[in-house]
Amino acid sequence: MTSEQDPIEILWDGEVVLAVNKPCDLSTQAPPGADSLENRLRQQLKSRSDYIALPHRLDRPVGGVILVALT
């Protein structure tokens, strides 16, 4: 099981777009304060970018590659 402190694995870094590995049983998006891929990435990348956009989502029980826009 993944905890809130576990960093999200970055599979590819294209400077303005990332490919990340979304763990199973983690929501792609959730309200602030709730554990989600988006909220973890905001914390993990806060010194790099204040903008994060997810052009697609995976259901909570599904793990896999998610693209993340940084501009």
N, CA, C and O atoms as a Maestro MAE file, in Angstrom:
{
 s_m_m2io_version
 :::
 2.0.0
}

f_m_ct {
 s_m_title
 :::
 protein
 m_atom[284] {
  # First column is atom index #
  i_m_mmod_type
  r_m_x_coord
  r_m_y_coord
  r_m_z_coord
  i_m_residue_number
  s_m_chain_name
  s_m_pdb_residue_name
  s_m_pdb_atom_name
  i_m_atomic_number
  :::
  1 25 0.843 -1.187 0.000 1 A "MET " " N  " 7
  2 3 0.000 0.000 0.000 1 A "MET " " CA " 6
  3 2 0.885 1.245 0.000 1 A "MET " " C  " 6
  4 15 1.943 1.254 0.629 1 A "MET " " O  " 8
  5 25 0.465 2.274 -0.688 2 A "THR " " N  " 7
  6 3 1.231 3.503 -0.834 2 A "THR " " CA " 6
  7 2 0.808 4.507 0.233 2 A "THR " " C  " 6
  8 15 -0.377 4.636 0.539 2 A "THR " " O  " 8
  9 25 1.777 5.212 0.791 3 A "SER " " N  " 7
  10 3 1.452 6.246 1.768 3 A "SER " " CA " 6
  11 2 1.589 7.616 1.122 3 A "SER " " C  " 6
  12 15 2.169 7.748 0.044 3 A "SER " " O  " 8
  13 25 1.052 8.635 1.787 4 A "GLU " " N  " 7
  14 3 1.110 9.987 1.240 4 A "GLU " " CA " 6
  15 2 2.547 10.469 1.048 4 A "GLU " " C  " 6
  16 15 2.793 11.351 0.226 4 A "GLU " " O  " 8
  17 25 3.489 9.910 1.786 5 A "GLN " " N  " 7
  18 3 4.873 10.362 1.698 5 A "GLN " " CA " 6
  19 2 5.625 9.734 0.531 5 A "GLN " " C  " 6
  20 15 6.694 10.223 0.165 5 A "GLN " " O  " 8
  21 25 5.099 8.666 -0.065 6 A "ASP " " N  " 7
  22 3 5.792 8.015 -1.160 6 A "ASP " " CA " 6
  23 2 5.811 8.926 -2.377 6 A "ASP " " C  " 6
  24 15 4.759 9.404 -2.803 6 A "ASP " " O  " 8
  25 25 6.994 9.180 -2.950 7 A "PRO " " N  " 7
  26 3 7.048 10.020 -4.147 7 A "PRO " " CA " 6
  27 2 6.450 9.293 -5.353 7 A "PRO " " C  " 6
  28 15 6.470 8.064 -5.429 7 A "PRO " " O  " 8
  29 25 5.932 10.056 -6.266 8 A "ILE " " N  " 7
  30 3 5.403 9.509 -7.508 8 A "ILE " " CA " 6
  31 2 6.587 9.285 -8.456 8 A "ILE " " C  " 6
  32 15 7.436 10.160 -8.629 8 A "ILE " " O  " 8
  33 25 6.624 8.109 -9.057 9 A "GLU " " N  " 7
  34 3 7.708 7.766 -9.974 9 A "GLU " " CA " 6
  35 2 7.538 8.522 -11.291 9 A "GLU " " C  " 6
  36 15 6.498 8.428 -11.943 9 A "GLU " " O  " 8
  37 25 8.570 9.269 -11.670 10 A "ILE " " N  " 7
  38 3 8.577 9.979 -12.944 10 A "ILE " " CA " 6
  39 2 9.261 9.062 -13.959 10 A "ILE " " C  " 6
  40 15 10.436 8.722 -13.817 10 A "ILE " " O  " 8
  41 25 8.503 8.670 -14.982 11 A "LEU " " N  " 7
  42 3 9.021 7.751 -15.994 11 A "LEU " " CA " 6
  43 2 9.745 8.480 -17.117 11 A "LEU " " C  " 6
  44 15 10.697 7.956 -17.694 11 A "LEU " " O  " 8
  45 25 9.286 9.696 -17.424 12 A "TRP " " N  " 7
  46 3 9.889 10.500 -18.487 12 A "TRP " " CA " 6
  47 2 9.676 11.965 -18.160 12 A "TRP " " C  " 6
  48 15 8.597 12.360 -17.718 12 A "TRP " " O  " 8
  49 25 10.705 12.771 -18.379 13 A "ASP " " N  " 7
  50 3 10.648 14.203 -18.085 13 A "ASP " " CA " 6
  51 2 10.993 14.982 -19.340 13 A "ASP " " C  " 6
  52 15 12.145 14.999 -19.774 13 A "ASP " " O  " 8
  53 25 9.990 15.626 -19.920 14 A "GLY " " N  " 7
  54 3 10.190 16.446 -21.103 14 A "GLY " " CA " 6
  55 2 10.183 17.928 -20.788 14 A "GLY " " C  " 6
  56 15 9.878 18.744 -21.657 14 A "GLY " " O  " 8
  57 25 10.511 18.283 -19.569 15 A "GLU " " N  " 7
  58 3 10.580 19.652 -19.045 15 A "GLU " " CA " 6
  59 2 9.219 20.318 -18.893 15 A "GLU " " C  " 6
  60 15 8.942 20.872 -17.829 15 A "GLU " " O  " 8
  61 25 8.357 20.291 -19.908 16 A "VAL " " N  " 7
  62 3 7.027 20.896 -19.792 16 A "VAL " " CA " 6
  63 2 5.935 19.844 -19.694 16 A "VAL " " C  " 6
  64 15 4.767 20.174 -19.491 16 A "VAL " " O  " 8
  65 25 6.307 18.595 -19.836 17 A "VAL " " N  " 7
  66 3 5.362 17.488 -19.688 17 A "VAL " " CA " 6
  67 2 6.095 16.310 -19.047 17 A "VAL " " C  " 6
  68 15 7.265 16.055 -19.331 17 A "VAL " " O  " 8
  69 25 5.382 15.605 -18.181 18 A "LEU " " N  " 7
  70 3 5.935 14.426 -17.519 18 A "LEU " " CA " 6
  71 2 5.062 13.222 -17.826 18 A "LEU " " C  " 6
  72 15 3.861 13.354 -18.062 18 A "LEU " " O  " 8
  73 25 5.673 12.058 -17.821 19 A "ALA " " N  " 7
  74 3 4.941 10.798 -17.797 19 A "ALA " " CA " 6
  75 2 5.235 10.193 -16.431 19 A "ALA " " C  " 6
  76 15 6.394 9.960 -16.089 19 A "ALA " " O  " 8
  77 25 4.199 9.939 -15.656 20 A "VAL " " N  " 7
  78 3 4.372 9.424 -14.298 20 A "VAL " " CA " 6
  79 2 3.629 8.101 -14.141 20 A "VAL " " C  " 6
  80 15 2.711 7.789 -14.900 20 A "VAL " " O  " 8
  81 25 4.045 7.344 -13.151 21 A "ASN " " N  " 7
  82 3 3.416 6.068 -12.850 21 A "ASN " " CA " 6
  83 2 2.411 6.258 -11.721 21 A "ASN " " C  " 6
  84 15 2.799 6.475 -10.573 21 A "ASN " " O  " 8
  85 25 1.104 6.176 -12.045 22 A "LYS " " N  " 7
  86 3 0.069 6.293 -11.018 22 A "LYS " " CA " 6
  87 2 -0.096 4.942 -10.336 22 A "LYS " " C  " 6
  88 15 -0.417 3.953 -10.995 22 A "LYS " " O  " 8
  89 25 0.119 4.889 -9.031 23 A "PRO " " N  " 7
  90 3 -0.073 3.629 -8.314 23 A "PRO " " CA " 6
  91 2 -1.547 3.205 -8.284 23 A "PRO " " C  " 6
  92 15 -2.447 4.043 -8.345 23 A "PRO " " O  " 8
  93 25 -1.773 1.910 -8.190 24 A "CYS " " N  " 7
  94 3 -3.130 1.380 -8.004 24 A "CYS " " CA " 6
  95 2 -3.712 1.926 -6.702 24 A "CYS " " C  " 6
  96 15 -2.974 2.217 -5.760 24 A "CYS " " O  " 8
  97 25 -4.999 2.060 -6.653 25 A "ASP " " N  " 7
  98 3 -5.748 2.493 -5.460 25 A "ASP " " CA " 6
  99 2 -5.456 3.925 -5.028 25 A "ASP " " C  " 6
  100 15 -5.664 4.279 -3.867 25 A "ASP " " O  " 8
  101 25 -4.980 4.741 -5.946 26 A "LEU " " N  " 7
  102 3 -4.770 6.164 -5.674 26 A "LEU " " CA " 6
  103 2 -5.625 6.945 -6.671 26 A "LEU " " C  " 6
  104 15 -5.544 6.709 -7.877 26 A "LEU " " O  " 8
  105 25 -6.433 7.862 -6.179 27 A "SER " " N  " 7
  106 3 -7.240 8.694 -7.071 27 A "SER " " CA " 6
  107 2 -6.332 9.561 -7.921 27 A "SER " " C  " 6
  108 15 -5.276 10.000 -7.467 27 A "SER " " O  " 8
  109 25 -6.746 9.803 -9.151 28 A "THR " " N  " 7
  110 3 -5.985 10.710 -10.010 28 A "THR " " CA " 6
  111 2 -6.137 12.135 -9.506 28 A "THR " " C  " 6
  112 15 -5.151 12.864 -9.394 28 A "THR " " O  " 8
  113 25 -7.368 12.538 -9.199 29 A "GLN " " N  " 7
  114 3 -7.642 13.876 -8.674 29 A "GLN " " CA " 6
  115 2 -8.576 13.752 -7.474 29 A "GLN " " C  " 6
  116 15 -9.380 12.824 -7.386 29 A "GLN " " O  " 8
  117 25 -8.453 14.705 -6.553 30 A "ALA " " N  " 7
  118 3 -9.302 14.754 -5.362 30 A "ALA " " CA " 6
  119 2 -9.254 16.176 -4.812 30 A "ALA " " C  " 6
  120 15 -8.384 16.958 -5.194 30 A "ALA " " O  " 8
  121 25 -10.173 16.512 -3.927 31 A "PRO " " N  " 7
  122 3 -10.141 17.843 -3.315 31 A "PRO " " CA " 6
  123 2 -8.838 18.054 -2.538 31 A "PRO " " C  " 6
  124 15 -8.209 17.086 -2.113 31 A "PRO " " O  " 8
  125 25 -8.430 19.311 -2.352 32 A "PRO " " N  " 7
  126 3 -7.240 19.583 -1.553 32 A "PRO " " CA " 6
  127 2 -7.340 18.914 -0.184 32 A "PRO " " C  " 6
  128 15 -8.393 18.924 0.454 32 A "PRO " " O  " 8
  129 25 -6.237 18.341 0.246 33 A "GLY " " N  " 7
  130 3 -6.197 17.672 1.538 33 A "GLY " " CA " 6
  131 2 -6.439 16.173 1.443 33 A "GLY " " C  " 6
  132 15 -6.064 15.428 2.348 33 A "GLY " " O  " 8
  133 25 -7.063 15.723 0.359 34 A "ALA " " N  " 7
  134 3 -7.281 14.288 0.151 34 A "ALA " " CA " 6
  135 2 -6.115 13.732 -0.661 34 A "ALA " " C  " 6
  136 15 -5.558 14.419 -1.517 34 A "ALA " " O  " 8
  137 25 -5.756 12.498 -0.388 35 A "ASP " " N  " 7
  138 3 -4.641 11.879 -1.093 35 A "ASP " " CA " 6
  139 2 -5.020 11.606 -2.544 35 A "ASP " " C  " 6
  140 15 -6.048 10.989 -2.823 35 A "ASP " " O  " 8
  141 25 -4.181 12.069 -3.459 36 A "SER " " N  " 7
  142 3 -4.403 11.833 -4.885 36 A "SER " " CA " 6
  143 2 -3.076 12.017 -5.620 36 A "SER " " C  " 6
  144 15 -2.124 12.584 -5.083 36 A "SER " " O  " 8
  145 25 -3.036 11.534 -6.836 37 A "LEU " " N  " 7
  146 3 -1.859 11.722 -7.679 37 A "LEU " " CA " 6
  147 2 -1.567 13.213 -7.856 37 A "LEU " " C  " 6
  148 15 -0.431 13.657 -7.691 37 A "LEU " " O  " 8
  149 25 -2.597 13.971 -8.190 38 A "GLU " " N  " 7
  150 3 -2.419 15.408 -8.403 38 A "GLU " " CA " 6
  151 2 -1.858 16.101 -7.159 38 A "GLU " " C  " 6
  152 15 -0.915 16.885 -7.260 38 A "GLU " " O  " 8
  153 25 -2.429 15.817 -5.996 39 A "ASN " " N  " 7
  154 3 -1.974 16.482 -4.768 39 A "ASN " " CA " 6
  155 2 -0.550 16.070 -4.395 39 A "ASN " " C  " 6
  156 15 0.227 16.900 -3.924 39 A "ASN " " O  " 8
  157 25 -0.202 14.803 -4.599 40 A "ARG " " N  " 7
  158 3 1.180 14.374 -4.332 40 A "ARG " " CA " 6
  159 2 2.160 15.060 -5.272 40 A "ARG " " C  " 6
  160 15 3.231 15.501 -4.856 40 A "ARG " " O  " 8
  161 25 1.776 15.147 -6.562 41 A "LEU " " N  " 7
  162 3 2.669 15.800 -7.521 41 A "LEU " " CA " 6
  163 2 2.823 17.286 -7.210 41 A "LEU " " C  " 6
  164 15 3.911 17.840 -7.366 41 A "LEU " " O  " 8
  165 25 1.756 17.931 -6.775 42 A "ARG " " N  " 7
  166 3 1.865 19.355 -6.400 42 A "ARG " " CA " 6
  167 2 2.906 19.539 -5.297 42 A "ARG " " C  " 6
  168 15 3.695 20.484 -5.342 42 A "ARG " " O  " 8
  169 25 2.913 18.645 -4.313 43 A "GLN " " N  " 7
  170 3 3.909 18.709 -3.242 43 A "GLN " " CA " 6
  171 2 5.301 18.354 -3.762 43 A "GLN " " C  " 6
  172 15 6.281 19.031 -3.451 43 A "GLN " " O  " 8
  173 25 5.376 17.299 -4.547 44 A "GLN " " N  " 7
  174 3 6.655 16.807 -5.040 44 A "GLN " " CA " 6
  175 2 7.330 17.804 -5.978 44 A "GLN " " C  " 6
  176 15 8.557 17.896 -5.998 44 A "GLN " " O  " 8
  177 25 6.548 18.549 -6.753 45 A "LEU " " N  " 7
  178 3 7.096 19.447 -7.769 45 A "LEU " " CA " 6
  179 2 6.946 20.924 -7.412 45 A "LEU " " C  " 6
  180 15 7.130 21.783 -8.275 45 A "LEU " " O  " 8
  181 25 6.617 21.237 -6.156 46 A "LYS " " N  " 7
  182 3 6.316 22.631 -5.794 46 A "LYS " " CA " 6
  183 2 7.475 23.592 -6.034 46 A "LYS " " C  " 6
  184 15 7.238 24.777 -6.271 46 A "LYS " " O  " 8
  185 25 8.697 23.131 -5.981 47 A "SER " " N  " 7
  186 3 9.825 24.028 -6.252 47 A "SER " " CA " 6
  187 2 10.069 24.191 -7.755 47 A "SER " " C  " 6
  188 15 10.844 25.052 -8.174 47 A "SER " " O  " 8
  189 25 9.421 23.381 -8.542 48 A "ARG " " N  " 7
  190 3 9.635 23.395 -9.993 48 A "ARG " " CA " 6
  191 2 8.522 24.113 -10.759 48 A "ARG " " C  " 6
  192 15 8.790 24.848 -11.710 48 A "ARG " " O  " 8
  193 25 7.286 23.900 -10.344 49 A "SER " " N  " 7
  194 3 6.157 24.465 -11.078 49 A "SER " " CA " 6
  195 2 4.957 24.610 -10.158 49 A "SER " " C  " 6
  196 15 4.713 23.754 -9.308 49 A "SER " " O  " 8
  197 25 4.206 25.695 -10.326 50 A "ASP " " N  " 7
  198 3 2.974 25.840 -9.559 50 A "ASP " " CA " 6
  199 2 1.762 25.471 -10.413 50 A "ASP " " C  " 6
  200 15 0.624 25.556 -9.953 50 A "ASP " " O  " 8
  201 25 2.010 25.062 -11.655 51 A "TYR " " N  " 7
  202 3 0.938 24.651 -12.552 51 A "TYR " " CA " 6
  203 2 1.077 23.170 -12.863 51 A "TYR " " C  " 6
  204 15 2.135 22.713 -13.294 51 A "TYR " " O  " 8
  205 25 0.008 22.428 -12.642 52 A "ILE " " N  " 7
  206 3 -0.053 21.005 -12.988 52 A "ILE " " CA " 6
  207 2 -1.420 20.745 -13.596 52 A "ILE " " C  " 6
  208 15 -2.445 21.083 -13.004 52 A "ILE " " O  " 8
  209 25 -1.433 20.144 -14.781 53 A "ALA " " N  " 7
  210 3 -2.693 19.778 -15.426 53 A "ALA " " CA " 6
  211 2 -2.623 18.320 -15.848 53 A "ALA " " C  " 6
  212 15 -1.600 17.843 -16.338 53 A "ALA " " O  " 8
  213 25 -3.732 17.629 -15.647 54 A "LEU " " N  " 7
  214 3 -3.830 16.219 -16.018 54 A "LEU " " CA " 6
  215 2 -4.810 16.107 -17.180 54 A "LEU " " C  " 6
  216 15 -6.017 16.238 -16.974 54 A "LEU " " O  " 8
  217 25 -4.319 15.865 -18.405 55 A "PRO " " N  " 7
  218 3 -5.215 15.815 -19.561 55 A "PRO " " CA " 6
  219 2 -6.070 14.554 -19.626 55 A "PRO " " C  " 6
  220 15 -6.991 14.476 -20.439 55 A "PRO " " O  " 8
  221 25 -5.782 13.579 -18.791 56 A "HIS " " N  " 7
  222 3 -6.603 12.375 -18.730 56 A "HIS " " CA " 6
  223 2 -6.494 11.776 -17.337 56 A "HIS " " C  " 6
  224 15 -5.645 12.184 -16.545 56 A "HIS " " O  " 8
  225 25 -7.356 10.806 -17.037 57 A "ARG " " N  " 7
  226 3 -7.361 10.187 -15.721 57 A "ARG " " CA " 6
  227 2 -7.475 8.677 -15.849 57 A "ARG " " C  " 6
  228 15 -7.911 8.152 -16.874 57 A "ARG " " O  " 8
  229 25 -7.078 7.998 -14.796 58 A "LEU " " N  " 7
  230 3 -7.315 6.566 -14.658 58 A "LEU " " CA " 6
  231 2 -8.174 6.372 -13.414 58 A "LEU " " C  " 6
  232 15 -8.038 7.113 -12.440 58 A "LEU " " O  " 8
  233 25 -9.047 5.389 -13.443 59 A "ASP " " N  " 7
  234 3 -9.871 5.078 -12.279 59 A "ASP " " CA " 6
  235 2 -8.995 4.737 -11.085 59 A "ASP " " C  " 6
  236 15 -7.862 4.280 -11.240 59 A "ASP " " O  " 8
  237 25 -9.527 4.962 -9.903 60 A "ARG " " N  " 7
  238 3 -8.776 4.744 -8.662 60 A "ARG " " CA " 6
  239 2 -8.110 3.365 -8.583 60 A "ARG " " C  " 6
  240 15 -6.928 3.301 -8.243 60 A "ARG " " O  " 8
  241 25 -8.810 2.252 -8.881 61 A "PRO " " N  " 7
  242 3 -8.164 0.945 -8.712 61 A "PRO " " CA " 6
  243 2 -7.102 0.632 -9.770 61 A "PRO " " C  " 6
  244 15 -6.366 -0.345 -9.638 61 A "PRO " " O  " 8
  245 25 -7.022 1.458 -10.816 62 A "VAL " " N  " 7
  246 3 -6.121 1.178 -11.940 62 A "VAL " " CA " 6
  247 2 -4.810 1.927 -11.770 62 A "VAL " " C  " 6
  248 15 -4.797 3.106 -11.418 62 A "VAL " " O  " 8
  249 25 -3.709 1.232 -12.023 63 A "GLY " " N  " 7
  250 3 -2.393 1.871 -12.059 63 A "GLY " " CA " 6
  251 2 -1.930 1.990 -13.491 63 A "GLY " " C  " 6
  252 15 -2.378 1.236 -14.354 63 A "GLY " " O  " 8
  253 25 -1.036 2.931 -13.757 64 A "GLY " " N  " 7
  254 3 -0.506 3.064 -15.103 64 A "GLY " " CA " 6
  255 2 0.086 4.427 -15.351 64 A "GLY " " C  " 6
  256 15 0.257 5.226 -14.430 64 A "GLY " " O  " 8
  257 25 0.397 4.682 -16.604 65 A "VAL " " N  " 7
  258 3 1.076 5.916 -17.017 65 A "VAL " " CA " 6
  259 2 0.062 7.042 -17.202 65 A "VAL " " C  " 6
  260 15 -0.972 6.868 -17.848 65 A "VAL " " O  " 8
  261 25 0.377 8.186 -16.627 66 A "ILE " " N  " 7
  262 3 -0.432 9.400 -16.744 66 A "ILE " " CA " 6
  263 2 0.479 10.513 -17.266 66 A "ILE " " C  " 6
  264 15 1.616 10.654 -16.814 66 A "ILE " " O  " 8
  265 25 -0.019 11.290 -18.207 67 A "LEU " " N  " 7
  266 3 0.707 12.465 -18.686 67 A "LEU " " CA " 6
  267 2 0.321 13.653 -17.806 67 A "LEU " " C  " 6
  268 15 -0.834 13.803 -17.409 67 A "LEU " " O  " 8
  269 25 1.312 14.491 -17.513 68 A "VAL " " N  " 7
  270 3 1.106 15.664 -16.653 68 A "VAL " " CA " 6
  271 2 1.731 16.866 -17.347 68 A "VAL " " C  " 6
  272 15 2.921 16.861 -17.662 68 A "VAL " " O  " 8
  273 25 0.925 17.895 -17.584 69 A "ALA " " N  " 7
  274 3 1.407 19.127 -18.201 69 A "ALA " " CA " 6
  275 2 1.887 20.087 -17.108 69 A "ALA " " C  " 6
  276 15 1.231 20.254 -16.080 69 A "ALA " " O  " 8
  277 25 3.037 20.710 -17.351 70 A "LEU " " N  " 7
  278 3 3.588 21.671 -16.384 70 A "LEU " " CA " 6
  279 2 3.515 23.114 -16.889 70 A "LEU " " C  " 6
  280 15 3.967 24.034 -16.206 70 A "LEU " " O  " 8
  281 25 2.956 23.310 -18.066 71 A "THR " " N  " 7
  282 3 2.735 24.669 -18.592 71 A "THR " " CA " 6
  283 2 1.398 24.708 -19.281 71 A "THR " " C  " 6
  284 15 1.000 25.751 -19.800 71 A "THR " " O  " 8
  :::
 }
 m_bond[283] {
  # First column is bond index #
  i_m_from
  i_m_to
  i_m_order
  :::
  1 1 2 1
  2 2 3 1
  3 3 4 2
  4 3 5 1
  5 5 6 1
  6 6 7 1
  7 7 8 2
  8 7 9 1
  9 9 10 1
  10 10 11 1
  11 11 12 2
  12 11 13 1
  13 13 14 1
  14 14 15 1
  15 15 16 2
  16 15 17 1
  17 17 18 1
  18 18 19 1
  19 19 20 2
  20 19 21 1
  21 21 22 1
  22 22 23 1
  23 23 24 2
  24 23 25 1
  25 25 26 1
  26 26 27 1
  27 27 28 2
  28 27 29 1
  29 29 30 1
  30 30 31 1
  31 31 32 2
  32 31 33 1
  33 33 34 1
  34 34 35 1
  35 35 36 2
  36 35 37 1
  37 37 38 1
  38 38 39 1
  39 39 40 2
  40 39 41 1
  41 41 42 1
  42 42 43 1
  43 43 44 2
  44 43 45 1
  45 45 46 1
  46 46 47 1
  47 47 48 2
  48 47 49 1
  49 49 50 1
  50 50 51 1
  51 51 52 2
  52 51 53 1
  53 53 54 1
  54 54 55 1
  55 55 56 2
  56 55 57 1
  57 57 58 1
  58 58 59 1
  59 59 60 2
  60 59 61 1
  61 61 62 1
  62 62 63 1
  63 63 64 2
  64 63 65 1
  65 65 66 1
  66 66 67 1
  67 67 68 2
  68 67 69 1
  69 69 70 1
  70 70 71 1
  71 71 72 2
  72 71 73 1
  73 73 74 1
  74 74 75 1
  75 75 76 2
  76 75 77 1
  77 77 78 1
  78 78 79 1
  79 79 80 2
  80 79 81 1
  81 81 82 1
  82 82 83 1
  83 83 84 2
  84 83 85 1
  85 85 86 1
  86 86 87 1
  87 87 88 2
  88 87 89 1
  89 89 90 1
  90 90 91 1
  91 91 92 2
  92 91 93 1
  93 93 94 1
  94 94 95 1
  95 95 96 2
  96 95 97 1
  97 97 98 1
  98 98 99 1
  99 99 100 2
  100 99 101 1
  101 101 102 1
  102 102 103 1
  103 103 104 2
  104 103 105 1
  105 105 106 1
  106 106 107 1
  107 107 108 2
  108 107 109 1
  109 109 110 1
  110 110 111 1
  111 111 112 2
  112 111 113 1
  113 113 114 1
  114 114 115 1
  115 115 116 2
  116 115 117 1
  117 117 118 1
  118 118 119 1
  119 119 120 2
  120 119 121 1
  121 121 122 1
  122 122 123 1
  123 123 124 2
  124 123 125 1
  125 125 126 1
  126 126 127 1
  127 127 128 2
  128 127 129 1
  129 129 130 1
  130 130 131 1
  131 131 132 2
  132 131 133 1
  133 133 134 1
  134 134 135 1
  135 135 136 2
  136 135 137 1
  137 137 138 1
  138 138 139 1
  139 139 140 2
  140 139 141 1
  141 141 142 1
  142 142 143 1
  143 143 144 2
  144 143 145 1
  145 145 146 1
  146 146 147 1
  147 147 148 2
  148 147 149 1
  149 149 150 1
  150 150 151 1
  151 151 152 2
  152 151 153 1
  153 153 154 1
  154 154 155 1
  155 155 156 2
  156 155 157 1
  157 157 158 1
  158 158 159 1
  159 159 160 2
  160 159 161 1
  161 161 162 1
  162 162 163 1
  163 163 164 2
  164 163 165 1
  165 165 166 1
  166 166 167 1
  167 167 168 2
  168 167 169 1
  169 169 170 1
  170 170 171 1
  171 171 172 2
  172 171 173 1
  173 173 174 1
  174 174 175 1
  175 175 176 2
  176 175 177 1
  177 177 178 1
  178 178 179 1
  179 179 180 2
  180 179 181 1
  181 181 182 1
  182 182 183 1
  183 183 184 2
  184 183 185 1
  185 185 186 1
  186 186 187 1
  187 187 188 2
  188 187 189 1
  189 189 190 1
  190 190 191 1
  191 191 192 2
  192 191 193 1
  193 193 194 1
  194 194 195 1
  195 195 196 2
  196 195 197 1
  197 197 198 1
  198 198 199 1
  199 199 200 2
  200 199 201 1
  201 201 202 1
  202 202 203 1
  203 203 204 2
  204 203 205 1
  205 205 206 1
  206 206 207 1
  207 207 208 2
  208 207 209 1
  209 209 210 1
  210 210 211 1
  211 211 212 2
  212 211 213 1
  213 213 214 1
  214 214 215 1
  215 215 216 2
  216 215 217 1
  217 217 218 1
  218 218 219 1
  219 219 220 2
  220 219 221 1
  221 221 222 1
  222 222 223 1
  223 223 224 2
  224 223 225 1
  225 225 226 1
  226 226 227 1
  227 227 228 2
  228 227 229 1
  229 229 230 1
  230 230 231 1
  231 231 232 2
  232 231 233 1
  233 233 234 1
  234 234 235 1
  235 235 236 2
  236 235 237 1
  237 237 238 1
  238 238 239 1
  239 239 240 2
  240 239 241 1
  241 241 242 1
  242 242 243 1
  243 243 244 2
  244 243 245 1
  245 245 246 1
  246 246 247 1
  247 247 248 2
  248 247 249 1
  249 249 250 1
  250 250 251 1
  251 251 252 2
  252 251 253 1
  253 253 254 1
  254 254 255 1
  255 255 256 2
  256 255 257 1
  257 257 258 1
  258 258 259 1
  259 259 260 2
  260 259 261 1
  261 261 262 1
  262 262 263 1
  263 263 264 2
  264 263 265 1
  265 265 266 1
  266 266 267 1
  267 267 268 2
  268 267 269 1
  269 269 270 1
  270 270 271 1
  271 271 272 2
  272 271 273 1
  273 273 274 1
  274 274 275 1
  275 275 276 2
  276 275 277 1
  277 277 278 1
  278 278 279 1
  279 279 280 2
  280 279 281 1
  281 281 282 1
  282 282 283 1
  283 283 284 2
  :::
 }
}
